[in-house]
Structures are given as structure tokens and as C-alpha cells.
Amino acid sequence: QLTNPMHRFWSDGRWNKLTMAHGCYWGKCTFCDISLDYIKNYEASSATLIVDRMETIIAQTGERGFPFVDEAAPPSVMKAVAIEILRRGLVTTWWTNIRFEKSFHYDLCRLLSASGCVAVSGGLEVASDRLLKMIDKGVTVAQVSVVSDNFTRAGIMVHAYLMYGFPTQTAQETIDSLEVVRQMFHASVLQSGFWHRFAMTAHSPVGMYPEKYAVAIVDENAGPEDAVFSRNDLIHDDPSGGDHPTFSEGLRKSIYNYMHGVCLDDPVTRWFDTEIPSTTHPPDLITRHLTLGQKRQVQATDRVLWIGGQVNCGASEKKGQSRLSIYTKQGVQHLESSSAVCNWLATTLPLLTPSHPKMTYNKLSRLYENSSMSDMTLFWYGDIMESLKELGLLVV
């Protein structure tokens, strides 16, 4: 049995492979073959077409599991697909590859989870802000931490692609990268990961312009001796980088143990037989990133969705109050409010479900204020709305 949780997703059971888009919408990572057609020519499919295909394949195969094998699934398409799945009442399980975009806020992750998304895999890569900038990854360690936490809290497993040996990566940076990974597992924002040794490919920016990355190609016609399909990987010298092969076994052992919750409190130096530097990161680096989090402002054009259960307004034991009842999988939740607010919510929340036309925050505000209610901003951040947000009121 495979020990890596994400590898088990890939290998266990039967899956119907699909894509949400051709190519990569980012298309900038310097280690990637971004000059080739399957990366550079980006074209997304519509959510309607994607879910049509899912329904057709389910009817043909009887299997409801879908890995979307995109280079990186676009967040906007993922959102649209999730809404379409919920609109149709389709029961499915799916996962995909992502970039750790800041657009993956907690509400979007909850929407994806409600539609059947169970896992995502994305590139934390070198787990070093200096090197992530050199890769042109477009993310930071802090951003990856917050987004991973959003997915995890929504019940979606997170797998990190990890890389070591990128040009100019020092021994210190490799150890600091491992410390980032240790802290992310310790904070339970990562559940799966795998370390890959950097490979210089011929059609990547690093392979085409090695001098920009302080490395040199040993032989343009050389590559791995055991290459079968092609000799696309270029042998290179990295004079300013560390001795990358010495870290291979320690990184492999560390990730295996971290995925099993073992040795998460131990110093990362324990995984290596040779003398290596201690990390320069503070022990609370990731928890500080999570504490700062992502402050998100609701925009007027954002869609407001209700993915909670059926609601109704009834009598309350409290004088002058009514009771809003929300039927969830965990049981019935009750909220007390004025009769006017209770009736407005019981009427309005069903209009926010995926089966209804898009309701923006701006339009919802007008509905509320036109009903002779108070200011929407005060109401939106009041106790009853905060409770409804926990029960399935999303802004996406």
C-alpha cells in the first residue's frame, strides 16, 4: 500500500480523467517547459461543458470520481464548476492540481468542498521566498500557508509538490525549506507532500537561458543515461548552490515521517548523517503567517451563496422574537431574531442557492434596505449573519 495520501488518490480506485483547461493560465514558472504548446496555449472550457462531460462519463462508466489533470486548474473555472455541480444536484468526487492563489479564500474552499472536491495538489516547490521569486512562481510561503489552511479547514486534503536543488539554492536554504515544511505539517495545513530533485529541462527558461540563473550546461546533448522517451533533461553545474545530492535521503525520510505525524517537534537536522546548518527560521514562522491570515473585503459584485439546509421562520419562546430554523446534516440549528428579520431571511436565503440566478452582495443589500430594514453593513457583520456564515452563507 502506498504511504503517501495523495499518491493513493492517484492510484487507488477508478477515476475518470478530465481537464478544465488546455495549457497553464500562469505560464511563467522558470523551471517549467512553458515554451511548449501544452503549457503556453491556454484555453479554458465552460463550466456547463465540463459538467456535461462529467454527467456523460458517469452514465457511461458508473464511476463518479474525477481527477482534473490540468497543469493548474483556474480558480474561476473551479468556482463555476462547483456551482454548476451543486445547481444540478450532481453527486461526485473530484480533485485537481492548483496554484496556491490568494483567491482561494475560505468561502471558495467551502464551496469547492460542498461540490465534492476532496483534495488539491500544488507547488510549494523550494519553500523559500527568494527562490520562489527566482522561479517566478507568483506565491510566497505566507500565502501558501494561508491558502493551505483554508483548504484544510474546508475538509480538502492538501498535497505539496516540493523541490530541492534549484539553481543557487544553498545548503542553508534547503534546511530552511525543510523547516517550513515541518512547521506546515505541525500546523496541520499540509497532509501530503513529495520532494523532487530539480531537473533542468531543455524547453524551460532555466534550460534555455542558464546564464541568467548562474548555472552552466555541461553538455547540451547529454541527459540521463536511462532516458527512454527522450533526453530532455540537461546535465548542469551549479557552482553557487549547495551539494544537492547529500540532502536527498534526509528529505525523503523527513516527509515520510511528517505525513505520519512523527518527529514533528524534532529539529530538522535529525534527518541527516552529515553536519548541516541549523534552520534560521523562527519556530513560529507558519503560525504567525496563519495568525495574520488574509483580510478579505466583500466586494459589491461578489456572489452571495447559500449552501446550507432548508430554512423556515417560526415562533420563539422569547417575547417579541421569532426563531429561524436551519436544517443541517448535523441536526436543526436555531437562531433568534426579530420577526421582520426572520421572515426576510426565510424568504431570501432560498434565493441564494446555486439553482437561482446570481445574487451579488450589492443586490442583496438593496433587497435588505428596501425591506425597511437597517443598514446592510451593520446587519452583515451582526451576530445572526455571522452564525449563518458558519452554517453555509458564502461570498464567492
Secondary structure, DSSP 8 states (H G I E B T S, - for coil): --SSHHHHHHHSS----B-SEES-SS---TTS-TTSHHHHS-EE--HHHHHHHHHHHHHHH---EEEE--SS--HHHHHHHHHHHHHHT---EEEEEE---TT--HHHHHHHHHTTEEEEEEEEET--HHHHHHHT-S--HHHHHHHHHHHHHTT-EEEEEEEE--TT--HHHHHHHHHHHHHHHHTTS--EEEEEE---BTTSHHHH-GGGGT-EES-TT---TT-SS---B--EE-TTS--GGGGHHHHHHHHHHHHTT-STTS-GGGG-SS------S-TTHHHHHHHH-------TT-BEEE-S--EEEEE-SSTT-EEEEEEETTEEEEEEE-HHHHHHHHHHGGGGSTTS---BHHHHHHHHHHTT---HHHHHTSHHHHHHHHHTEEE-
